[in-house]
Every structure is written in C-alpha cells, then in structure tokens.
Amino acid sequence: MKKELLSILCVIFSVTIKGQQVDSIPLIDLHIHLKGDLTLEEAVLKSEHDGVQYGIAANCGLGFPVQNDAQIDSFINILSKYPQFYKGMQAEGREWIKLFSEKSIKKFDYVFTDAMTFVDEKGRRNRIWIEEETWIENEEDFMDYYVKVIVGILNNEPVDIYVNPTYLPAQLYDRYDYFWSEGRMDKVISAAKNNNIAIEINNRFKIPSARFIRKAKKAGVRFTIGTNNIDKNFSRPEYALEIIRKCGLTRNDFFIPDKRE
C-alpha cells in the first residue's frame, strides 16, 4: 500500500519565508545510489520514514558498475519493480557518450553528470575528489580550465542535471568564495540556462553556495535536490531546505523528471 501511494504522490513540504508560506515543493532526492549497505528494500523503508521520494541512480561509465547497454537493461528491469522510485543515470567521465546507445539512455527518467572527472591540457586524467589524482600547478589556471570543462559538458553532453556543482578539490575548498568568482559563476550558470540543464543542490557537500543559487535563480535556471550518498547513513536534505528558505525558491524553480514506462 505504501509503495503504491508513493508512486502516485510526491512527498510535499511547505516553506515559510519571513512569516509567509510559499508554494509547496515536492521533496525528491534524485541522487541516491545503492552503495555500501543501502539495498533497495532499505531505500524503500528510509524513503517512507524520512518522507522523501528517491531517484535511484546507476553509475554508468568506464570502470563503473554499468558499462554497456545490457547492464542498463538489467538495472532498469530491477528498478521497474519499485515504481515509487525514479530511475536515474549518472553519466561518469567524459567517455560515457560512446559507451551507451541513445535508445538505452532514454530508458532512464533522467540523466545527470558532474565535472569531477576530466582530462587536463597535459593529457592527465583528473578525478578531483582524490588528491593524488588531481594536478594543480597553478590554482588560477586550474580553475579557469575547470570552468571551461564544466561549460563544455553543459554545452555538449545530453544531460538533464549538473550535479555536485561547484565542487572544489581539497586544496582549494577552504577558499570557495574566492575561486568561485562572479565571472566563473556566470559562465556556468549561462551554460546551464542555455541548455535547459538543472543544477543540483547537493546535501552531502553543501554546494552550491546561496550566492550561486541566487544568481542561478535570477537567470531562470531550475534546481534539483540530491545527496550522492556512499551508504545508508545519510540524513534528510537539510542543506537543500536551508537553501530553499534562504533563496526563496518555489515549486516553479525545480525540475521534476517525467517517469518513463
């Protein structure tokens, strides 16, 4: 009964700003992975307990669990038994477009990617969440190239959502506001708007900043909520709720994917 109810209705929450209730927003976390000790059955229970609808995403790309069309079919077949969940594709690395057919990609309800894996100007594969695989010889040059990569992804890869947005390597993280200057933010926001790509409000990393969100909202960019969990030990999307209140986001500011059969 609970499964059927969640598959029909999105969980709704209301936001109060300066004493006034604004439009109700579906509370949907589209960036959940079956990682660590999180199983589908536990995801069902956690979703119901926390009052949050989930999008369960497969990691698809070179060296990841899903690397071909047949594996996509296996994932879709399993998720189809859980209609309360959205079916998401996390497109990993920059090679993903060559690994999967357009027909298979369209079996997902939505597709998202980040810019945390890329090849730099010297041909080195950077995975910027791993310090040993991140090459920063000049911080400003690194940031300029990184923004160029993000813009290139948003302009050229067929995705619905840009996730882990404005993520910075450990070496730069404590100077987030400095490195995410107005000009750099504007380039990313413009590319997202021009390509109708939503930007994730990420609960795990607590990014982007309210400053970035306000600029993106003003430009007409839409948003999603996402966690990017590593196991079952993650909370409700408190950072997203905080950002929604701070930035005055409403239902119309959010992208909600259509479910495919």
C-alpha atoms as an extended CHARMM CRD file, in Angstrom:
* protein
*
       261  EXT
         1         1  MET       CA              0.0000000000        0.0000000000        0.0000000000  PROA      1               0.0000000000
         2         2  LYS       CA              2.7750000000        2.4380000000        0.9190000000  PROA      2               0.0000000000
         3         3  LYS       CA              4.6500000000        1.6610000000       -2.3030000000  PROA      3               0.0000000000
         4         4  GLU       CA              1.5400000000        2.3680000000       -4.3680000000  PROA      4               0.0000000000
         5         5  LEU       CA              0.8680000000        5.6050000000       -2.5220000000  PROA      5               0.0000000000
         6         6  LEU       CA              4.4110000000        6.8990000000       -3.0140000000  PROA      6               0.0000000000
         7         7  SER       CA              4.3390000000        6.0050000000       -6.6990000000  PROA      7               0.0000000000
         8         8  ILE       CA              1.2430000000        8.1910000000       -7.1670000000  PROA      8               0.0000000000
         9         9  LEU       CA              2.0250000000       11.1240000000       -4.8980000000  PROA      9               0.0000000000
        10        10  CYS       CA              5.1960000000       13.1420000000       -4.4710000000  PROA      10              0.0000000000
        11        11  VAL       CA              6.0380000000       13.9920000000       -0.8740000000  PROA      11              0.0000000000
        12        12  ILE       CA              5.2560000000       17.6750000000       -0.4080000000  PROA      12              0.0000000000
        13        13  PHE       CA              6.6810000000       20.1330000000        2.0740000000  PROA      13              0.0000000000
        14        14  SER       CA              5.8920000000       23.7940000000        2.6190000000  PROA      14              0.0000000000
        15        15  VAL       CA              8.4670000000       26.5140000000        3.0840000000  PROA      15              0.0000000000
        16        16  THR       CA              7.9080000000       29.5960000000        5.2110000000  PROA      16              0.0000000000
        17        17  ILE       CA              9.8850000000       32.7210000000        4.3590000000  PROA      17              0.0000000000
        18        18  LYS       CA              9.6160000000       35.8510000000        6.5030000000  PROA      18              0.0000000000
        19        19  GLY       CA              6.4540000000       34.5140000000        8.1020000000  PROA      19              0.0000000000
        20        20  GLN       CA              4.6930000000       33.7510000000        4.8350000000  PROA      20              0.0000000000
        21        21  GLN       CA              4.1110000000       30.2810000000        3.4290000000  PROA      21              0.0000000000
        22        22  VAL       CA              5.2090000000       29.9210000000       -0.1790000000  PROA      22              0.0000000000
        23        23  ASP       CA              4.4060000000       27.3420000000       -2.8220000000  PROA      23              0.0000000000
        24        24  SER       CA              4.6800000000       23.6810000000       -1.8040000000  PROA      24              0.0000000000
        25        25  ILE       CA              7.7090000000       21.8910000000       -3.2340000000  PROA      25              0.0000000000
        26        26  PRO       CA              7.9580000000       18.1450000000       -3.9140000000  PROA      26              0.0000000000
        27        27  LEU       CA             10.6670000000       16.7500000000       -1.6580000000  PROA      27              0.0000000000
        28        28  ILE       CA             12.5090000000       14.4910000000       -4.1060000000  PROA      28              0.0000000000
        29        29  ASP       CA             16.1490000000       13.4200000000       -3.7730000000  PROA      29              0.0000000000
        30        30  LEU       CA             17.2670000000       12.4360000000       -7.2840000000  PROA      30              0.0000000000
        31        31  HSD       CA             20.8440000000       11.4830000000       -6.3680000000  PROA      31              0.0000000000
        32        32  ILE       CA             20.6320000000        8.2730000000       -4.3550000000  PROA      32              0.0000000000
        33        33  HSD       CA             22.9170000000        5.2870000000       -5.0400000000  PROA      33              0.0000000000
        34        34  LEU       CA             22.6440000000        1.6720000000       -3.9370000000  PROA      34              0.0000000000
        35        35  LYS       CA             26.0770000000        1.8350000000       -2.3490000000  PROA      35              0.0000000000
        36        36  GLY       CA             27.6320000000        0.3940000000        0.7560000000  PROA      36              0.0000000000
        37        37  ASP       CA             24.9280000000       -1.1760000000        2.8600000000  PROA      37              0.0000000000
        38        38  LEU       CA             21.9590000000        0.5510000000        1.1860000000  PROA      38              0.0000000000
        39        39  THR       CA             19.7070000000       -2.0170000000       -0.5260000000  PROA      39              0.0000000000
        40        40  LEU       CA             16.5170000000       -1.3570000000       -2.4480000000  PROA      40              0.0000000000
        41        41  GLU       CA             14.4330000000       -2.7140000000        0.3960000000  PROA      41              0.0000000000
        42        42  GLU       CA             16.1950000000       -0.4260000000        2.8710000000  PROA      42              0.0000000000
        43        43  ALA       CA             15.7690000000        2.5020000000        0.4690000000  PROA      43              0.0000000000
        44        44  VAL       CA             12.0230000000        1.8690000000        0.4840000000  PROA      44              0.0000000000
        45        45  LEU       CA             11.9110000000        1.9780000000        4.2770000000  PROA      45              0.0000000000
        46        46  LYS       CA             14.1770000000        5.0070000000        4.5740000000  PROA      46              0.0000000000
        47        47  SER       CA             12.2260000000        6.9310000000        1.9240000000  PROA      47              0.0000000000
        48        48  GLU       CA              8.9700000000        6.2860000000        3.7430000000  PROA      48              0.0000000000
        49        49  HSD       CA             10.4320000000        7.0650000000        7.1740000000  PROA      49              0.0000000000
        50        50  ASP       CA             12.0520000000       10.3510000000        6.0980000000  PROA      50              0.0000000000
        51        51  GLY       CA              9.1850000000       11.4750000000        3.8700000000  PROA      51              0.0000000000
        52        52  VAL       CA             11.4640000000       11.8840000000        0.8520000000  PROA      52              0.0000000000
        53        53  GLN       CA             10.8920000000       10.3940000000       -2.5860000000  PROA      53              0.0000000000
        54        54  TYR       CA             14.0440000000        8.9850000000       -4.2020000000  PROA      54              0.0000000000
        55        55  GLY       CA             15.5840000000        8.7730000000       -7.5990000000  PROA      55              0.0000000000
        56        56  ILE       CA             17.8660000000        5.7280000000       -7.6240000000  PROA      56              0.0000000000
        57        57  ALA       CA             20.8090000000        6.2810000000       -9.9610000000  PROA      57              0.0000000000
        58        58  ALA       CA             23.1600000000        3.8230000000      -11.6430000000  PROA      58              0.0000000000
        59        59  ASN       CA             26.8190000000        4.7930000000      -12.0500000000  PROA      59              0.0000000000
        60        60  CYS       CA             27.3630000000        4.4370000000      -15.7970000000  PROA      60              0.0000000000
        61        61  GLY       CA             30.7650000000        4.8560000000      -17.3980000000  PROA      61              0.0000000000
        62        62  LEU       CA             34.2340000000        3.4850000000      -17.9840000000  PROA      62              0.0000000000
        63        63  GLY       CA             35.3090000000        1.4810000000      -14.9350000000  PROA      63              0.0000000000
        64        64  PHE       CA             31.9240000000        1.8110000000      -13.2310000000  PROA      64              0.0000000000
        65        65  PRO       CA             29.2910000000       -0.8580000000      -12.4380000000  PROA      65              0.0000000000
        66        66  VAL       CA             27.2890000000       -0.1510000000      -15.6340000000  PROA      66              0.0000000000
        67        67  GLN       CA             29.4050000000       -0.0460000000      -18.7950000000  PROA      67              0.0000000000
        68        68  ASN       CA             27.1340000000       -1.2190000000      -21.6300000000  PROA      68              0.0000000000
        69        69  ASP       CA             23.5270000000       -1.3420000000      -22.8300000000  PROA      69              0.0000000000
        70        70  ALA       CA             22.8960000000       -4.8340000000      -21.4590000000  PROA      70              0.0000000000
        71        71  GLN       CA             23.8120000000       -3.7010000000      -17.9520000000  PROA      71              0.0000000000
        72        72  ILE       CA             21.4720000000       -0.7320000000      -18.3320000000  PROA      72              0.0000000000
        73        73  ASP       CA             18.6530000000       -3.1690000000      -19.1630000000  PROA      73              0.0000000000
        74        74  SER       CA             19.4200000000       -5.1780000000      -16.0270000000  PROA      74              0.0000000000
        75        75  PHE       CA             19.2810000000       -2.0610000000      -13.8480000000  PROA      75              0.0000000000
        76        76  ILE       CA             16.0400000000       -0.8290000000      -15.4350000000  PROA      76              0.0000000000
        77        77  ASN       CA             14.4040000000       -4.2360000000      -15.0490000000  PROA      77              0.0000000000
        78        78  ILE       CA             15.1850000000       -4.3250000000      -11.3350000000  PROA      78              0.0000000000
        79        79  LEU       CA             14.0550000000       -0.7310000000      -10.6860000000  PROA      79              0.0000000000
        80        80  SER       CA             10.8310000000       -1.2970000000      -12.6220000000  PROA      80              0.0000000000
        81        81  LYS       CA              9.6720000000       -3.4370000000       -9.6960000000  PROA      81              0.0000000000
        82        82  TYR       CA              9.8420000000       -0.3370000000       -7.4720000000  PROA      82              0.0000000000
        83        83  PRO       CA              7.5510000000        2.2220000000       -9.1450000000  PROA      83              0.0000000000
        84        84  GLN       CA              7.8740000000        4.6430000000       -6.2390000000  PROA      84              0.0000000000
        85        85  PHE       CA             11.4430000000        5.4220000000       -7.3340000000  PROA      85              0.0000000000
        86        86  TYR       CA             12.6280000000        7.4540000000      -10.2910000000  PROA      86              0.0000000000
        87        87  LYS       CA             15.2540000000        5.7250000000      -12.4490000000  PROA      87              0.0000000000
        88        88  GLY       CA             18.3940000000        7.8410000000      -12.8720000000  PROA      88              0.0000000000
        89        89  MET       CA             21.5690000000        7.5650000000      -14.9230000000  PROA      89              0.0000000000
        90        90  GLN       CA             24.7610000000        9.0700000000      -13.5620000000  PROA      90              0.0000000000
        91        91  ALA       CA             26.9480000000        9.5720000000      -16.6060000000  PROA      91              0.0000000000
        92        92  GLU       CA             30.5340000000        9.1270000000      -15.4230000000  PROA      92              0.0000000000
        93        93  GLY       CA             33.6600000000       10.5390000000      -17.0390000000  PROA      93              0.0000000000
        94        94  ARG       CA             33.6820000000       12.0830000000      -20.4510000000  PROA      94              0.0000000000
        95        95  GLU       CA             33.7000000000        8.7800000000      -22.3740000000  PROA      95              0.0000000000
        96        96  TRP       CA             30.1620000000        7.7750000000      -21.3870000000  PROA      96              0.0000000000
        97        97  ILE       CA             28.5330000000        9.0570000000      -24.5760000000  PROA      97              0.0000000000
        98        98  LYS       CA             30.4750000000        6.4950000000      -26.6200000000  PROA      98              0.0000000000
        99        99  LEU       CA             29.5990000000        3.5650000000      -24.3410000000  PROA      99              0.0000000000
       100       100  PHE       CA             25.7990000000        3.6670000000      -24.4900000000  PROA      100             0.0000000000
       101       101  SER       CA             23.2160000000        3.8850000000      -27.2610000000  PROA      101             0.0000000000
       102       102  GLU       CA             20.7250000000        6.7280000000      -27.3800000000  PROA      102             0.0000000000
       103       103  LYS       CA             17.9320000000        4.1540000000      -27.1000000000  PROA      103             0.0000000000
       104       104  SER       CA             19.3240000000        2.7810000000      -23.8320000000  PROA      104             0.0000000000
       105       105  ILE       CA             19.9790000000        6.2270000000      -22.3620000000  PROA      105             0.0000000000
       106       106  LYS       CA             16.3360000000        7.1280000000      -22.9560000000  PROA      106             0.0000000000
       107       107  LYS       CA             15.2000000000        4.2550000000      -20.7560000000  PROA      107             0.0000000000
       108       108  PHE       CA             16.1010000000        6.3570000000      -17.7250000000  PROA      108             0.0000000000
       109       109  ASP       CA             13.7610000000        9.0030000000      -16.3280000000  PROA      109             0.0000000000
       110       110  TYR       CA             16.6400000000       11.4650000000      -16.2020000000  PROA      110             0.0000000000
       111       111  VAL       CA             20.3940000000       11.6830000000      -16.7980000000  PROA      111             0.0000000000
       112       112  PHE       CA             22.9180000000       13.6210000000      -14.7600000000  PROA      112             0.0000000000
       113       113  THR       CA             26.6410000000       14.1580000000      -14.6590000000  PROA      113             0.0000000000
       114       114  ASP       CA             29.2940000000       16.1350000000      -12.8450000000  PROA      114             0.0000000000
       115       115  ALA       CA             32.6400000000       17.6220000000      -13.8390000000  PROA      115             0.0000000000
       116       116  MET       CA             34.7370000000       15.7930000000      -11.2940000000  PROA      116             0.0000000000
       117       117  THR       CA             36.4450000000       13.5790000000      -13.8950000000  PROA      117             0.0000000000
       118       118  PHE       CA             38.2470000000       15.1230000000      -16.8550000000  PROA      118             0.0000000000
       119       119  VAL       CA             41.4740000000       15.0700000000      -18.8330000000  PROA      119             0.0000000000
       120       120  ASP       CA             43.5770000000       18.1940000000      -18.4260000000  PROA      120             0.0000000000
       121       121  GLU       CA             45.6530000000       20.0430000000      -21.0210000000  PROA      121             0.0000000000
       122       122  LYS       CA             48.6070000000       17.7270000000      -20.3950000000  PROA      122             0.0000000000
       123       123  GLY       CA             46.5160000000       14.6230000000      -21.0040000000  PROA      123             0.0000000000
       124       124  ARG       CA             46.2780000000       13.6340000000      -17.3260000000  PROA      124             0.0000000000
       125       125  ARG       CA             43.0230000000       12.1040000000      -16.1210000000  PROA      125             0.0000000000
       126       126  ASN       CA             41.8970000000       14.1200000000      -13.1010000000  PROA      126             0.0000000000
       127       127  ARG       CA             39.4790000000       12.7390000000      -10.5310000000  PROA      127             0.0000000000
       128       128  ILE       CA             39.2950000000       15.7880000000       -8.3510000000  PROA      128             0.0000000000
       129       129  TRP       CA             37.8030000000       14.1450000000       -5.2640000000  PROA      129             0.0000000000
       130       130  ILE       CA             41.0550000000       12.1420000000       -4.9780000000  PROA      130             0.0000000000
       131       131  GLU       CA             44.0090000000       14.3390000000       -4.0050000000  PROA      131             0.0000000000
       132       132  GLU       CA             46.5830000000       12.0170000000       -5.6080000000  PROA      132             0.0000000000
       133       133  GLU       CA             44.7380000000       12.2020000000       -8.9400000000  PROA      133             0.0000000000
       134       134  THR       CA             44.3530000000       15.9740000000       -9.0450000000  PROA      134             0.0000000000
       135       135  TRP       CA             47.0780000000       18.1040000000      -10.6320000000  PROA      135             0.0000000000
       136       136  ILE       CA             47.1010000000       21.7490000000       -9.5690000000  PROA      136             0.0000000000
       137       137  GLU       CA             50.3020000000       23.5140000000      -10.5630000000  PROA      137             0.0000000000
       138       138  ASN       CA             48.7290000000       26.9530000000      -10.7540000000  PROA      138             0.0000000000
       139       139  GLU       CA             45.4620000000       27.4560000000       -8.8970000000  PROA      139             0.0000000000
       140       140  GLU       CA             44.0230000000       30.1570000000      -11.1460000000  PROA      140             0.0000000000
       141       141  ASP       CA             44.8950000000       28.2180000000      -14.3020000000  PROA      141             0.0000000000
       142       142  PHE       CA             43.3400000000       25.1040000000      -12.8250000000  PROA      142             0.0000000000
       143       143  MET       CA             40.1070000000       26.9500000000      -12.0410000000  PROA      143             0.0000000000
       144       144  ASP       CA             39.8930000000       28.5280000000      -15.4800000000  PROA      144             0.0000000000
       145       145  TYR       CA             40.3570000000       25.1550000000      -17.1300000000  PROA      145             0.0000000000
       146       146  TYR       CA             37.8850000000       23.5130000000      -14.7520000000  PROA      146             0.0000000000
       147       147  VAL       CA             35.2120000000       26.0820000000      -15.6000000000  PROA      147             0.0000000000
       148       148  LYS       CA             35.9580000000       25.5240000000      -19.2830000000  PROA      148             0.0000000000
       149       149  VAL       CA             35.3920000000       21.7910000000      -18.7520000000  PROA      149             0.0000000000
       150       150  ILE       CA             32.0760000000       22.4170000000      -16.9780000000  PROA      150             0.0000000000
       151       151  VAL       CA             30.8330000000       24.7070000000      -19.7150000000  PROA      151             0.0000000000
       152       152  GLY       CA             31.9050000000       22.1750000000      -22.3540000000  PROA      152             0.0000000000
       153       153  ILE       CA             29.9780000000       19.4180000000      -20.5720000000  PROA      153             0.0000000000
       154       154  LEU       CA             26.8370000000       21.5340000000      -20.3030000000  PROA      154             0.0000000000
       155       155  ASN       CA             27.0720000000       22.5580000000      -23.9550000000  PROA      155             0.0000000000
       156       156  ASN       CA             27.8020000000       19.1300000000      -25.3990000000  PROA      156             0.0000000000
       157       157  GLU       CA             26.5700000000       16.2790000000      -23.2020000000  PROA      157             0.0000000000
       158       158  PRO       CA             22.8690000000       15.2770000000      -23.3000000000  PROA      158             0.0000000000
       159       159  VAL       CA             22.0610000000       15.5360000000      -19.5940000000  PROA      159             0.0000000000
       160       160  ASP       CA             19.1760000000       16.9160000000      -17.5560000000  PROA      160             0.0000000000
       161       161  ILE       CA             21.0270000000       17.8210000000      -14.3620000000  PROA      161             0.0000000000
       162       162  TYR       CA             24.5140000000       19.0550000000      -13.4280000000  PROA      162             0.0000000000
       163       163  VAL       CA             25.3350000000       17.5050000000      -10.0300000000  PROA      163             0.0000000000
       164       164  ASN       CA             27.9970000000       18.0520000000       -7.3750000000  PROA      164             0.0000000000
       165       165  PRO       CA             28.0520000000       21.5930000000       -8.7720000000  PROA      165             0.0000000000
       166       166  THR       CA             30.9160000000       23.9520000000       -7.9130000000  PROA      166             0.0000000000
       167       167  TYR       CA             32.7830000000       21.1000000000       -6.1930000000  PROA      167             0.0000000000
       168       168  LEU       CA             36.3840000000       22.0310000000       -5.4110000000  PROA      168             0.0000000000
       169       169  PRO       CA             39.4040000000       19.8020000000       -4.7220000000  PROA      169             0.0000000000
       170       170  ALA       CA             40.6360000000       19.6990000000       -1.1240000000  PROA      170             0.0000000000
       171       171  GLN       CA             43.4840000000       22.1350000000       -1.8870000000  PROA      171             0.0000000000
       172       172  LEU       CA             41.0220000000       24.8750000000       -2.8680000000  PROA      172             0.0000000000
       173       173  TYR       CA             37.9580000000       24.0860000000       -0.7900000000  PROA      173             0.0000000000
       174       174  ASP       CA             38.6340000000       26.4990000000        2.0930000000  PROA      174             0.0000000000
       175       175  ARG       CA             38.6290000000       29.4210000000       -0.3990000000  PROA      175             0.0000000000
       176       176  TYR       CA             35.3700000000       28.5200000000       -2.1330000000  PROA      176             0.0000000000
       177       177  ASP       CA             34.0550000000       32.0950000000       -2.4120000000  PROA      177             0.0000000000
       178       178  TYR       CA             37.3420000000       33.3380000000       -3.8080000000  PROA      178             0.0000000000
       179       179  PHE       CA             37.7030000000       30.7140000000       -6.5150000000  PROA      179             0.0000000000
       180       180  TRP       CA             34.0220000000       30.8210000000       -7.4550000000  PROA      180             0.0000000000
       181       181  SER       CA             34.2070000000       34.4160000000       -8.5950000000  PROA      181             0.0000000000
       182       182  GLU       CA             31.3030000000       36.2480000000      -10.2180000000  PROA      182             0.0000000000
       183       183  GLY       CA             32.7370000000       35.6720000000      -13.6800000000  PROA      183             0.0000000000
       184       184  ARG       CA             33.2120000000       31.9350000000      -13.1880000000  PROA      184             0.0000000000
       185       185  MET       CA             29.7440000000       31.5080000000      -11.7270000000  PROA      185             0.0000000000
       186       186  ASP       CA             28.2250000000       33.4520000000      -14.6090000000  PROA      186             0.0000000000
       187       187  LYS       CA             29.8300000000       31.1740000000      -17.2090000000  PROA      187             0.0000000000
       188       188  VAL       CA             28.4660000000       28.0240000000      -15.5980000000  PROA      188             0.0000000000
       189       189  ILE       CA             25.0190000000       29.4860000000      -14.9720000000  PROA      189             0.0000000000
       190       190  SER       CA             24.7510000000       30.8050000000      -18.5270000000  PROA      190             0.0000000000
       191       191  ALA       CA             25.6540000000       27.3960000000      -19.9880000000  PROA      191             0.0000000000
       192       192  ALA       CA             23.1050000000       25.6420000000      -17.7560000000  PROA      192             0.0000000000
       193       193  LYS       CA             20.3730000000       28.1040000000      -18.7230000000  PROA      193             0.0000000000
       194       194  ASN       CA             21.1640000000       27.9790000000      -22.4440000000  PROA      194             0.0000000000
       195       195  ASN       CA             20.9680000000       24.1760000000      -22.4460000000  PROA      195             0.0000000000
       196       196  ASN       CA             17.9790000000       23.8520000000      -20.0980000000  PROA      196             0.0000000000
       197       197  ILE       CA             20.0240000000       21.8830000000      -17.5560000000  PROA      197             0.0000000000
       198       198  ALA       CA             19.0150000000       21.9230000000      -13.8980000000  PROA      198             0.0000000000
       199       199  ILE       CA             21.5810000000       22.4150000000      -11.1310000000  PROA      199             0.0000000000
       200       200  GLU       CA             21.6240000000       20.1570000000       -8.1130000000  PROA      200             0.0000000000
       201       201  ILE       CA             21.5350000000       21.4470000000       -4.5460000000  PROA      201             0.0000000000
       202       202  ASN       CA             23.8480000000       18.8600000000       -3.0090000000  PROA      202             0.0000000000
       203       203  ASN       CA             23.2960000000       17.8790000000        0.6090000000  PROA      203             0.0000000000
       204       204  ARG       CA             26.4580000000       15.8710000000        1.1560000000  PROA      204             0.0000000000
       205       205  PHE       CA             28.9040000000       18.5700000000        0.0440000000  PROA      205             0.0000000000
       206       206  LYS       CA             26.6120000000       21.5330000000        0.8680000000  PROA      206             0.0000000000
       207       207  ILE       CA             27.0400000000       23.1070000000       -2.5510000000  PROA      207             0.0000000000
       208       208  PRO       CA             26.4510000000       25.3610000000       -4.3980000000  PROA      208             0.0000000000
       209       209  SER       CA             26.5210000000       28.3870000000       -2.1220000000  PROA      209             0.0000000000
       210       210  ALA       CA             23.4560000000       30.5450000000       -1.5660000000  PROA      210             0.0000000000
       211       211  ARG       CA             25.2300000000       33.2300000000       -3.5820000000  PROA      211             0.0000000000
       212       212  PHE       CA             25.4630000000       30.9020000000       -6.5790000000  PROA      212             0.0000000000
       213       213  ILE       CA             21.8450000000       29.7370000000       -6.1910000000  PROA      213             0.0000000000
       214       214  ARG       CA             20.5120000000       33.2900000000       -6.0970000000  PROA      214             0.0000000000
       215       215  LYS       CA             22.3650000000       34.1550000000       -9.3050000000  PROA      215             0.0000000000
       216       216  ALA       CA             21.1480000000       30.9780000000      -10.9960000000  PROA      216             0.0000000000
       217       217  LYS       CA             17.5520000000       31.5950000000       -9.8980000000  PROA      217             0.0000000000
       218       218  LYS       CA             17.6890000000       35.1270000000      -11.2670000000  PROA      218             0.0000000000
       219       219  ALA       CA             18.9190000000       33.7240000000      -14.5870000000  PROA      219             0.0000000000
       220       220  GLY       CA             15.9840000000       31.3080000000      -14.7260000000  PROA      220             0.0000000000
       221       221  VAL       CA             17.8890000000       28.0810000000      -14.0290000000  PROA      221             0.0000000000
       222       222  ARG       CA             15.9660000000       25.2700000000      -12.3480000000  PROA      222             0.0000000000
       223       223  PHE       CA             17.2000000000       23.0960000000       -9.4960000000  PROA      223             0.0000000000
       224       224  THR       CA             17.0210000000       19.5900000000       -8.0680000000  PROA      224             0.0000000000
       225       225  ILE       CA             17.7910000000       18.1170000000       -4.6620000000  PROA      225             0.0000000000
       226       226  GLY       CA             20.4860000000       15.4500000000       -4.3920000000  PROA      226             0.0000000000
       227       227  THR       CA             22.6080000000       13.7100000000       -1.7850000000  PROA      227             0.0000000000
       228       228  ASN       CA             25.1760000000       11.4710000000       -3.5430000000  PROA      228             0.0000000000
       229       229  ASN       CA             25.2830000000        9.0470000000       -0.6300000000  PROA      229             0.0000000000
       230       230  ILE       CA             28.0150000000        6.4750000000       -0.0540000000  PROA      230             0.0000000000
       231       231  ASP       CA             25.9250000000        4.1550000000        2.1440000000  PROA      231             0.0000000000
       232       232  LYS       CA             22.6310000000        4.1610000000        4.0560000000  PROA      232             0.0000000000
       233       233  ASN       CA             23.8090000000        6.6540000000        6.6460000000  PROA      233             0.0000000000
       234       234  PHE       CA             22.5390000000        9.8940000000        5.1730000000  PROA      234             0.0000000000
       235       235  SER       CA             20.0650000000       12.4010000000        6.5290000000  PROA      235             0.0000000000
       236       236  ARG       CA             17.0820000000       14.2000000000        5.1140000000  PROA      236             0.0000000000
       237       237  PRO       CA             18.0460000000       17.0360000000        2.7190000000  PROA      237             0.0000000000
       238       238  GLU       CA             18.5770000000       19.6850000000        5.3830000000  PROA      238             0.0000000000
       239       239  TYR       CA             21.0310000000       21.7420000000        3.3090000000  PROA      239             0.0000000000
       240       240  ALA       CA             18.5620000000       21.9330000000        0.4350000000  PROA      240             0.0000000000
       241       241  LEU       CA             15.8060000000       23.0220000000        2.8160000000  PROA      241             0.0000000000
       242       242  GLU       CA             18.0940000000       25.7190000000        4.2100000000  PROA      242             0.0000000000
       243       243  ILE       CA             18.9390000000       26.9650000000        0.7150000000  PROA      243             0.0000000000
       244       244  ILE       CA             15.2820000000       26.9500000000       -0.3260000000  PROA      244             0.0000000000
       245       245  ARG       CA             14.4360000000       29.1810000000        2.6140000000  PROA      245             0.0000000000
       246       246  LYS       CA             17.4380000000       31.4870000000        2.1950000000  PROA      246             0.0000000000
       247       247  CYS       CA             16.9500000000       31.9550000000       -1.5340000000  PROA      247             0.0000000000
       248       248  GLY       CA             13.1670000000       31.9870000000       -1.6840000000  PROA      248             0.0000000000
       249       249  LEU       CA             12.8860000000       29.0470000000       -4.0710000000  PROA      249             0.0000000000
       250       250  THR       CA              9.4160000000       27.8600000000       -5.0630000000  PROA      250             0.0000000000
       251       251  ARG       CA              7.9550000000       24.8580000000       -6.8510000000  PROA      251             0.0000000000
       252       252  ASN       CA              8.4960000000       26.5520000000      -10.2150000000  PROA      252             0.0000000000
       253       253  ASP       CA             12.2380000000       26.7080000000       -9.5640000000  PROA      253             0.0000000000
       254       254  PHE       CA             12.5410000000       22.9010000000       -9.5560000000  PROA      254             0.0000000000
       255       255  PHE       CA             12.9670000000       20.3430000000      -12.3080000000  PROA      255             0.0000000000
       256       256  ILE       CA             10.9080000000       17.1710000000      -11.8120000000  PROA      256             0.0000000000
       257       257  PRO       CA             11.5450000000       14.4250000000      -14.3820000000  PROA      257             0.0000000000
       258       258  ASP       CA              8.7670000000       12.5560000000      -16.1440000000  PROA      258             0.0000000000
       259       259  LYS       CA              8.5860000000        8.8620000000      -15.3930000000  PROA      259             0.0000000000
       260       260  ARG       CA              9.0750000000        6.5710000000      -18.3760000000  PROA      260             0.0000000000
       261       261  GLU       CA              7.4290000000        3.2040000000      -18.7420000000  PROA      261             0.0000000000
